[in-house]
Amino acid sequence: MKTQELKYVTRRRAAVLLGISEMELSRISTESGFGHREIAGEQEETYFTYEELRQICVLAVQHVN
């Protein structure tokens, strides 16, 4: 069985992995410039790399302290 390695995660999955709300993730994403928006027709989704998630974690921790 071949396993696929995910290179990007959706905003919803990223929020779950980081333990924050999607709204908070969207705010951090907008302020920091992390994430990649994809628009297909009327649907819009934001994707994050694992490196971006790591950097968001660092920002979120700094914001709390």
C-alpha positions in Angstrom: 0.0 0.0 0.0 1.4 3.4 -1.0 1.0 6.2 1.4 0.6 9.8 0.3 2.5 12.5 2.1 0.5 15.7 2.5 2.5 18.8 1.7 -0.3 21.3 2.5 -3.2 21.3 5.0 -6.5 23.2 4.8 -7.3 26.1 7.2 -9.7 23.8 9.2 -7.1 21.0 9.6 -4.4 23.6 10.4 -6.6 25.1 13.2 -7.2 21.6 14.7 -3.5 20.8 14.6 -2.6 24.1 16.2 -5.4 23.9 18.8 -6.8 27.4 17.8 -10.1 28.5 16.2 -10.3 29.0 12.4 -11.0 32.7 13.1 -7.9 33.1 15.2 -5.8 31.3 12.5 -7.3 33.5 9.8 -6.3 36.6 11.8 -2.8 35.4 12.3 -2.6 34.3 8.7 -3.7 37.8 7.5 -1.3 39.6 9.8 1.7 37.4 9.1 1.1 36.7 5.4 1.3 32.9 5.9 -1.0 30.6 3.9 -1.9 30.4 0.3 -5.4 31.2 -0.9 -6.9 29.2 -3.7 -10.2 30.3 -5.4 -12.2 28.0 -7.6 -15.4 29.5 -8.8 -17.2 30.7 -5.7 -15.2 28.5 -3.3 -12.2 29.8 -1.5 -9.7 27.8 0.7 -6.5 28.7 2.4 -3.7 26.1 2.5 -0.7 26.0 4.8 2.6 24.2 4.6 3.9 22.5 7.7 6.7 25.1 7.9 4.1 27.8 7.9 2.3 26.0 10.7 5.5 25.9 12.7 6.1 29.6 12.3 2.5 30.3 13.2 3.0 28.3 16.4 6.0 30.5 17.3 4.0 33.6 16.6 1.1 32.4 18.7 3.3 31.5 21.6 5.0 34.9 21.5 1.6 36.6 21.4 0.5 34.8 24.5 3.7 35.7 26.4 
